[in-house]
């Protein structure tokens, strides 16, 4: 440890995020922890136990609550065909090369519904693709969602009916292996532009040679003051 060599304490870098509230919460948490420990003797510090109540008493209820989000989905069993990366206020699932089966999808959705009501960032994508979309209702379970990234074949036209008004950025993957619900997305863009919504950014990642079909969507986003990005490989087009 750097404490024994240099007399300093190292705080590991927080996971990357563009969410200001998460950044501020982490900075306030570190500062509060340093202030609290400076007022304690070395003997008292060594007697501290790993307990949530002790930590809350050190940094204070407000700072502790800001760093505590009830959106910790349990890790899937080792046999489940997915990898999970869970960070404060955000969840990312990436399925492996085996398509998730019905029981695993049901378990995930049930757990998600139980814990994700304060979730702000969500990414679900994968190598193997399910035969039918299973994430159309995902927005209903996360009313505080601000960023949503869904891989191809995981969503259908119905996903745009349940997106929460708190959503600021929507990132979707298009693929030649399925019919992208472009008409429904254009309707959503028009509605979001007319309504009092937080929606400000739309990103489409495509694997198509011809992207002319997105011209109408780009026009709608421009009229609604929504930033539109089309990413095709290493090429990024912004309107």
VENQUISUL-V168039 format. One record per residue. RES is the residue in one small letter. SS is DSSP state (A for helix, B for strand, O for the rest). PHI is phi in whole degrees, 0 to 359 (* if undefined). D_CENTER is the distance of its C-alpha to the mean C-alpha in Angstrom with 2 decimals. Layout:
res->RES ss->SS phi->PHI d_center->D_CENTER
res->RES ss->SS phi->PHI d_center->D_CENTER
This chain:
res->x ss->O phi->* d_center->32.42
res->x ss->A phi->293 d_center->32.92
res->x ss->A phi->297 d_center->34.52
res->x ss->A phi->285 d_center->37.56
res->x ss->A phi->270 d_center->37.99
res->x ss->A phi->237 d_center->37.15
res->x ss->O phi->74 d_center->36.92
res->x ss->O phi->238 d_center->33.26
res->x ss->O phi->243 d_center->30.04
res->x ss->O phi->263 d_center->26.92
res->x ss->O phi->255 d_center->23.43
res->x ss->O phi->295 d_center->20.88
res->x ss->O phi->295 d_center->18.42
res->x ss->O phi->290 d_center->15.01
res->x ss->O phi->301 d_center->11.99
res->x ss->O phi->300 d_center->11.36
res->x ss->O phi->201 d_center->9.47
res->x ss->O phi->254 d_center->10.74
res->x ss->O phi->277 d_center->10.18
res->x ss->A phi->297 d_center->13.86
res->x ss->A phi->295 d_center->13.84
res->x ss->A phi->292 d_center->12.12
res->x ss->A phi->298 d_center->14.65
res->x ss->A phi->296 d_center->17.48
res->x ss->A phi->299 d_center->16.87
res->x ss->A phi->292 d_center->17.06
res->x ss->A phi->296 d_center->20.18
res->x ss->A phi->296 d_center->21.82
res->x ss->A phi->296 d_center->21.30
res->x ss->A phi->297 d_center->22.96
res->x ss->A phi->297 d_center->25.72
res->x ss->A phi->295 d_center->26.45
res->x ss->A phi->293 d_center->26.72
res->x ss->A phi->295 d_center->29.09
res->x ss->A phi->300 d_center->31.18
res->x ss->A phi->293 d_center->31.58
res->x ss->A phi->289 d_center->32.64
res->x ss->A phi->295 d_center->35.07
res->x ss->O phi->272 d_center->36.97
res->x ss->O phi->255 d_center->37.40
res->x ss->O phi->281 d_center->40.00
res->x ss->A phi->298 d_center->39.28
res->x ss->A phi->295 d_center->40.77
res->x ss->A phi->295 d_center->38.44
res->x ss->A phi->298 d_center->35.35
res->x ss->A phi->293 d_center->36.53
res->x ss->A phi->273 d_center->37.02
res->x ss->O phi->296 d_center->33.44
res->x ss->O phi->252 d_center->31.87
res->x ss->O phi->280 d_center->28.31
res->x ss->O phi->217 d_center->27.63
res->x ss->A phi->299 d_center->24.97
res->x ss->A phi->292 d_center->27.84
res->x ss->A phi->294 d_center->29.34
res->x ss->A phi->298 d_center->26.17
res->x ss->A phi->296 d_center->25.80
res->x ss->A phi->291 d_center->29.46
res->x ss->A phi->284 d_center->29.06
res->x ss->A phi->264 d_center->26.27
res->x ss->O phi->97 d_center->26.91
res->x ss->A phi->300 d_center->25.23
res->x ss->A phi->294 d_center->23.31
res->x ss->A phi->293 d_center->21.74
res->x ss->A phi->296 d_center->21.13
res->x ss->A phi->294 d_center->19.41
res->x ss->A phi->295 d_center->17.05
res->x ss->O phi->265 d_center->15.90
res->x ss->O phi->245 d_center->15.81
res->x ss->O phi->238 d_center->12.98
res->x ss->O phi->280 d_center->14.07
res->x ss->O phi->232 d_center->10.92
res->x ss->O phi->268 d_center->12.24
res->x ss->O phi->286 d_center->12.66
res->x ss->O phi->296 d_center->15.85
res->x ss->O phi->296 d_center->16.12
res->x ss->O phi->293 d_center->17.74
res->x ss->O phi->298 d_center->21.44
res->x ss->O phi->304 d_center->22.67
res->x ss->O phi->279 d_center->23.96
res->x ss->O phi->290 d_center->20.74
res->x ss->O phi->277 d_center->19.86
res->x ss->B phi->205 d_center->16.35
res->x ss->B phi->245 d_center->14.81
res->x ss->B phi->239 d_center->12.00
res->x ss->B phi->235 d_center->10.21
res->x ss->B phi->246 d_center->9.21
res->x ss->B phi->233 d_center->8.83
res->x ss->O phi->297 d_center->9.63
res->x ss->O phi->77 d_center->7.41
res->x ss->B phi->215 d_center->4.26
res->x ss->B phi->224 d_center->5.10
res->x ss->B phi->230 d_center->6.23
res->x ss->B phi->242 d_center->9.51
res->x ss->B phi->228 d_center->12.21
res->x ss->B phi->285 d_center->15.47
res->x ss->O phi->277 d_center->18.70
res->x ss->O phi->268 d_center->21.91
res->x ss->O phi->246 d_center->22.72
res->x ss->O phi->293 d_center->21.59
res->x ss->O phi->298 d_center->20.11
res->x ss->O phi->269 d_center->22.91
res->x ss->A phi->302 d_center->23.20
res->x ss->A phi->297 d_center->23.30
res->x ss->A phi->291 d_center->20.10
res->x ss->A phi->295 d_center->18.26
res->x ss->A phi->297 d_center->19.92
res->x ss->A phi->297 d_center->19.11
res->x ss->A phi->297 d_center->15.38
res->x ss->A phi->295 d_center->15.41
res->x ss->A phi->295 d_center->17.78
res->x ss->A phi->292 d_center->15.83
res->x ss->A phi->299 d_center->12.60
res->x ss->A phi->299 d_center->14.89
res->x ss->A phi->285 d_center->16.41
res->x ss->A phi->248 d_center->13.69
res->x ss->A phi->265 d_center->10.62
res->x ss->A phi->289 d_center->12.54
res->x ss->A phi->246 d_center->11.12
res->x ss->O phi->290 d_center->7.40
res->x ss->O phi->249 d_center->5.88
res->x ss->B phi->239 d_center->2.17
res->x ss->B phi->216 d_center->2.52
res->x ss->B phi->230 d_center->5.01
res->x ss->B phi->224 d_center->8.53
res->x ss->B phi->207 d_center->11.57
res->x ss->B phi->193 d_center->14.91
res->x ss->O phi->280 d_center->18.44
res->x ss->O phi->282 d_center->20.31
res->x ss->O phi->247 d_center->19.78
res->x ss->O phi->293 d_center->20.59
res->x ss->O phi->290 d_center->23.74
res->x ss->O phi->228 d_center->22.34
res->x ss->O phi->298 d_center->18.95
res->x ss->O phi->226 d_center->17.49
res->x ss->O phi->243 d_center->14.24
res->x ss->O phi->297 d_center->16.07
res->x ss->O phi->262 d_center->15.80
res->x ss->A phi->298 d_center->12.13
res->x ss->A phi->292 d_center->11.84
res->x ss->A phi->293 d_center->14.76
res->x ss->A phi->275 d_center->13.23
res->x ss->O phi->232 d_center->10.50
res->x ss->O phi->292 d_center->12.77
res->x ss->O phi->259 d_center->10.86
res->x ss->O phi->298 d_center->7.79
res->x ss->O phi->246 d_center->7.82
res->x ss->B phi->226 d_center->5.59
res->x ss->B phi->226 d_center->5.91
res->x ss->B phi->231 d_center->7.23
res->x ss->B phi->240 d_center->10.00
res->x ss->O phi->284 d_center->12.83
res->x ss->O phi->295 d_center->16.42
res->x ss->O phi->69 d_center->18.37
res->x ss->O phi->261 d_center->15.52
res->x ss->O phi->220 d_center->15.94
res->x ss->O phi->231 d_center->19.14
res->x ss->A phi->301 d_center->20.67
res->x ss->A phi->290 d_center->19.79
res->x ss->A phi->296 d_center->16.05
res->x ss->A phi->283 d_center->17.05
res->x ss->A phi->278 d_center->19.09
res->x ss->O phi->240 d_center->16.41
res->x ss->O phi->290 d_center->13.73
res->x ss->O phi->286 d_center->13.72
res->x ss->O phi->294 d_center->15.62
res->x ss->O phi->283 d_center->13.03
res->x ss->O phi->295 d_center->10.90
res->x ss->O phi->256 d_center->11.55
res->x ss->B phi->228 d_center->10.18
res->x ss->B phi->239 d_center->10.41
res->x ss->B phi->236 d_center->10.64
res->x ss->B phi->234 d_center->12.91
res->x ss->B phi->251 d_center->15.19
res->x ss->O phi->259 d_center->18.86
res->x ss->O phi->211 d_center->21.38
res->x ss->O phi->293 d_center->25.12
res->x ss->O phi->280 d_center->24.91
res->x ss->O phi->210 d_center->23.92
res->x ss->O phi->278 d_center->24.63
res->x ss->O phi->290 d_center->21.79
res->x ss->O phi->283 d_center->21.83
res->x ss->A phi->292 d_center->22.76
res->x ss->A phi->299 d_center->25.03
res->x ss->A phi->294 d_center->22.54
res->x ss->A phi->293 d_center->19.98
res->x ss->A phi->296 d_center->22.88
res->x ss->A phi->298 d_center->23.70
res->x ss->A phi->297 d_center->20.22
res->x ss->A phi->300 d_center->20.45
res->x ss->A phi->294 d_center->23.89
res->x ss->A phi->295 d_center->22.98
res->x ss->A phi->296 d_center->20.09
res->x ss->A phi->289 d_center->22.57
res->x ss->A phi->280 d_center->25.30
res->x ss->O phi->276 d_center->23.47
res->x ss->O phi->277 d_center->22.35
res->x ss->O phi->239 d_center->18.68
res->x ss->O phi->274 d_center->16.05
res->x ss->O phi->296 d_center->15.17
res->x ss->O phi->227 d_center->16.03
res->x ss->B phi->212 d_center->14.62
res->x ss->B phi->232 d_center->14.78
res->x ss->B phi->236 d_center->14.43
res->x ss->B phi->241 d_center->16.25
res->x ss->B phi->258 d_center->16.75
res->x ss->B phi->245 d_center->20.17
res->x ss->O phi->230 d_center->22.69
res->x ss->O phi->226 d_center->25.71
res->x ss->O phi->285 d_center->28.84
res->x ss->O phi->257 d_center->29.44
res->x ss->O phi->248 d_center->26.77
res->x ss->A phi->295 d_center->29.29
res->x ss->A phi->293 d_center->27.86
res->x ss->A phi->269 d_center->25.02
res->x ss->A phi->299 d_center->27.62
res->x ss->A phi->297 d_center->27.68
res->x ss->A phi->295 d_center->23.93
res->x ss->A phi->297 d_center->24.21
res->x ss->A phi->295 d_center->27.10
res->x ss->A phi->297 d_center->25.33
res->x ss->A phi->298 d_center->22.42
res->x ss->A phi->297 d_center->25.11
res->x ss->A phi->293 d_center->27.06
res->x ss->O phi->264 d_center->24.15
res->x ss->O phi->61 d_center->23.17
res->x ss->O phi->246 d_center->19.79
res->x ss->B phi->291 d_center->19.06
res->x ss->B phi->239 d_center->19.10
res->x ss->B phi->237 d_center->18.50
res->x ss->B phi->242 d_center->19.88
res->x ss->B phi->248 d_center->19.26
res->x ss->B phi->236 d_center->21.98
res->x ss->O phi->68 d_center->22.16
res->x ss->O phi->270 d_center->22.89
res->x ss->B phi->267 d_center->23.83
res->x ss->B phi->235 d_center->21.70
res->x ss->B phi->245 d_center->23.21
res->x ss->B phi->239 d_center->22.27
res->x ss->O phi->243 d_center->23.85
